[in-house]
Amino acid sequence: LGAAAQIGVFITFLGSLFLGFTLKEAAAIGIIGGADGPTAIFVASKLAKDYLPVITLAGYSYMALVPVLQPPVIRLLTTKKERMIKMPPSKPVSKRMRVLFPIFTFIIVSMIDPGALILIGMLCLGNLLRESGVTERLAKTARTVVIDTVVIILGLTVGASTQADKFLTPESLKIFGLGAIAFCIATGSGVLFAKIMNLFTKNKINPIIGAAGVSAVPLAARVCQVEGAKADPSNFLIMHAMAPNVAGVIGSAVAAGVFISKYAAG
């Protein structure tokens, strides 16, 4: 489901090429379709520095608009009966498995897609700091002081580079338009793929959780929970939705790595 939602990335990439952007610019713009702000910034800084401010603003805008954009797409593509599907509780995961997950994720993804090394490495490092149980002080610092400092510096530097002659242009409107369309396509792709999976599985999947395949963590998972609860107040989907939500983060990192490997050296 996380991979299916990345269709939005490649739709945005193709749409950008159609509108006249270069390959590098289209690759940077494409990441907006995965609703992954940090990854969009990282790719734009390597492939399309001139469009970094507008890509940053578009990426984070659509992350914030998840509760507005996703519910209509979910309701359009599902019936009330499908939204009422109840999924059994997840099995408990051992501490060993939680520690091994980021380690093996990093190794496997790095071997498949070296371009995603930095992105997937930071994701797995943060996960490992938290799950190891022996670096709580580092984990707490990373999720509070470090991230707050980075956000402030990022906001100041990106804001300072947002010059009117580069930001207030027709190209900026194109980027925002592509992002909105691609985000809806990404949401719909995840939902439709979940419905396809139900054709081959005995234990039915609530197709709402397919919408969480985008990279907006944990907001997309919360939207899935709200939509499921509207159909059936006793339905509890958030933990199921977190699986494709995290998978979407990994998927967007892989897509970004492919773009960087392909176009950064060109």
C-alpha positions in Angstrom: 0.0 0.0 0.0 2.9 2.3 0.7 4.4 1.6 -2.7 1.0 2.0 -4.4 0.6 5.5 -3.1 3.9 6.5 -4.6 2.2 6.6 -8.0 1.5 10.2 -7.1 5.2 10.9 -7.2 5.6 9.6 -10.7 2.4 11.2 -12.0 3.8 14.5 -10.8 7.1 13.8 -12.4 5.5 13.1 -15.8 3.1 16.0 -15.5 6.1 18.3 -14.8 7.8 17.2 -17.9 4.6 17.8 -19.9 4.5 21.4 -18.6 8.0 22.1 -19.7 10.2 21.5 -16.6 13.6 19.9 -17.1 14.3 16.3 -15.9 16.0 17.5 -12.7 13.3 20.0 -11.9 10.5 17.4 -12.6 12.2 14.9 -10.3 12.3 17.4 -7.5 8.7 18.5 -8.1 7.6 14.8 -8.2 8.4 14.2 -4.6 5.6 16.6 -3.6 3.2 13.9 -4.8 4.2 11.7 -1.9 3.3 14.4 0.7 6.8 14.2 2.2 8.1 17.7 3.0 11.6 16.8 4.3 12.3 14.5 1.4 11.1 17.1 -1.1 13.5 19.7 0.4 16.4 17.2 0.3 15.8 16.4 -3.4 15.1 20.0 -4.4 18.4 21.1 -2.8 20.2 18.7 -5.0 18.3 18.9 -8.3 16.4 22.2 -8.4 17.7 24.8 -6.1 15.9 27.6 -7.9 12.6 26.0 -7.0 13.5 25.0 -3.5 11.3 27.6 -1.7 8.1 26.8 -3.7 8.7 23.1 -3.5 9.2 23.4 0.2 6.0 25.4 0.6 4.0 23.1 -1.6 5.3 20.0 0.1 4.4 21.2 3.6 1.1 22.8 2.5 -0.2 19.5 1.2 1.0 17.7 4.3 -1.1 20.1 6.4 -4.1 19.7 4.0 -4.3 16.0 4.5 -7.5 16.2 6.6 -9.1 18.4 3.8 -8.0 16.6 0.7 -8.1 12.9 1.7 -11.7 12.4 3.1 -13.5 13.3 -0.2 -11.2 10.9 -2.2 -11.8 8.1 0.3 -15.6 8.5 0.2 -15.6 8.8 -3.5 -13.8 5.5 -4.0 -15.3 3.4 -1.3 -18.8 2.3 -0.2 -20.0 2.6 3.4 -20.0 -1.2 3.7 -16.3 -1.2 2.7 -15.5 1.6 5.2 -17.2 -0.4 7.9 -14.9 -3.4 7.5 -13.3 -4.3 10.8 -9.8 -5.6 10.9 -8.5 -7.9 13.8 -6.1 -6.4 16.2 -2.4 -6.6 15.3 -0.3 -9.2 16.9 2.2 -8.0 19.6 5.6 -7.3 18.1 8.7 -8.3 20.2 11.4 -5.9 21.2 13.9 -7.9 19.2 11.8 -7.5 16.0 11.4 -3.7 16.7 15.2 -3.3 17.0 15.9 -5.5 13.9 13.4 -3.7 11.7 15.4 -0.4 11.3 18.7 -2.3 10.9 17.5 -4.6 8.1 15.4 -1.8 6.5 18.6 0.3 6.2 20.7 -2.6 4.9 18.2 -3.8 2.3 17.1 -0.3 1.0 20.8 0.9 0.8 21.7 -2.2 -1.2 18.8 -1.7 -3.6 18.9 2.1 -3.8 22.2 3.7 -2.7 20.8 7.2 -3.5 18.4 6.8 -0.6 21.2 6.1 1.9 21.0 9.4 3.8 17.2 9.6 3.8 16.6 6.0 5.0 19.6 6.2 7.3 18.1 9.2 9.3 14.7 7.5 9.5 16.2 4.2 10.7 18.5 5.9 13.2 15.7 7.8 14.9 13.7 4.5 15.0 16.6 2.6 16.5 17.3 5.3 19.1 13.8 4.9 20.3 13.3 1.2 20.2 16.7 0.1 21.6 15.6 1.2 25.0 19.2 2.2 26.1 19.4 5.6 24.4 16.3 7.4 25.8 18.2 10.6 26.4 19.4 10.8 22.8 15.9 9.8 21.5 14.2 12.5 23.6 16.8 15.1 22.4 16.3 14.1 18.8 12.5 14.4 19.0 12.5 17.7 20.9 15.5 20.0 21.0 17.2 18.8 17.7 14.0 18.7 15.6 12.8 22.1 16.9 16.2 23.7 16.2 16.3 22.2 12.7 12.7 23.4 11.9 13.5 27.0 13.0 16.7 27.1 10.9 15.0 25.5 8.0 12.1 28.0 8.1 14.5 31.0 8.3 16.8 29.8 5.5 14.0 28.8 3.1 12.1 32.0 3.9 15.1 34.2 3.3 15.6 32.6 -0.1 12.0 33.1 -1.1 12.5 36.1 -3.5 9.6 37.5 -5.3 11.1 37.2 -8.8 11.6 33.5 -8.3 8.5 32.7 -6.2 5.7 34.7 -7.7 5.8 33.1 -11.2 3.6 31.0 -13.4 5.9 28.1 -12.7 5.0 28.3 -9.0 1.3 28.0 -9.8 2.1 25.0 -12.0 4.0 23.3 -9.1 1.1 23.9 -6.6 -1.5 22.6 -9.1 0.6 19.5 -9.9 1.0 18.8 -6.2 -2.7 19.0 -5.4 -3.6 16.7 -8.3 -0.8 14.2 -7.5 -1.7 14.1 -3.8 -5.3 13.1 -4.7 -4.0 10.5 -7.1 -1.7 9.1 -4.5 -4.5 8.8 -2.0 -6.8 7.2 -4.6 -4.1 4.8 -5.7 -3.6 3.5 -2.2 -7.4 3.0 -1.6 -7.8 1.3 -5.0 -4.9 -1.0 -4.4 -6.4 -2.0 -1.0 -9.6 -2.9 -2.8 -7.6 -5.0 -5.3 -5.9 -6.8 -2.5 -9.3 -7.7 -1.1 -10.0 -9.8 -4.2 -7.2 -12.2 -3.2 -7.3 -12.2 0.6 -9.5 -14.1 3.0 -9.2 -11.5 5.8 -10.6 -8.3 4.2 -8.6 -5.1 4.4 -10.5 -1.9 5.1 -9.6 0.1 2.0 -9.5 3.3 4.0 -6.0 2.5 5.2 -4.7 2.6 1.7 -5.0 6.4 1.9 -2.3 6.2 4.6 0.2 5.1 2.0 1.2 8.7 1.5 4.2 9.9 3.6 2.3 12.4 5.9 3.0 10.6 9.2 1.0 10.3 11.4 -1.7 12.7 10.1 -2.8 10.4 7.2 -3.3 7.5 9.7 -5.4 9.7 11.9 -7.5 10.7 9.0 -8.1 7.0 8.2 -9.1 6.5 11.8 -11.6 9.4 11.7 -13.1 8.2 8.4 -13.5 4.7 9.7 -15.1 5.9 12.9 -17.6 7.9 11.0 -18.8 4.7 9.2 -18.7 2.7 12.4 -17.8 4.3 15.8 -16.5 1.0 17.1 -14.0 0.7 14.3 -10.3 1.2 15.3 -8.0 1.6 12.3 -5.2 3.8 13.3 -2.7 1.1 14.2 -3.4 -0.7 10.9 -3.1 2.6 9.0 0.3 3.3 10.6 1.8 0.4 8.7 1.2 1.8 5.1 2.0 5.3 6.6 5.5 4.3 7.6 5.8 2.2 4.4 4.9 5.4 2.5 7.8 7.2 4.1 10.2 4.4 3.1 8.7 4.4 -0.4 9.1 8.1 -0.9 12.7 7.8 0.3 13.3 5.1 -2.3 11.7 7.1 -5.1 13.8 10.1 -4.1 17.0 8.0 -4.1 16.2 6.8 -7.6 15.8 10.4 -8.8 19.0 11.5 -7.1 21.0 8.5 -8.4 19.7 9.1 -11.9 19.9 12.9 -12.3 22.2 14.4 -9.6 25.4 13.6 -11.5 23.9 14.7 -14.8 
